[in-house]
Amino acid sequence: MGDLLVFVSFWTMWALISYFIVQIYSESRIQEENRNKLLEILASIGFGLLVNLILFVVY
């Protein structure tokens, strides 16, 4: 149970960090009407999961 909690906590952390980076990039490069917020959120969650899985496999 403790390992799962750590995994989910780190997943959330990486997802929030990647979402923050996507927001900065989108704000400067993409016009508001062309942005797909749902896709940004899903991509951030997926990227957070990918980074987290790599880190947990390596360490």
Secondary structure, DSSP 8 states (H G I E B T S, - for coil): -HHHHHHHHHHHHHHHHHHHHHHHHHHHHS-GGG--HHHHHHHHHHHHHHHHHHHHHH-
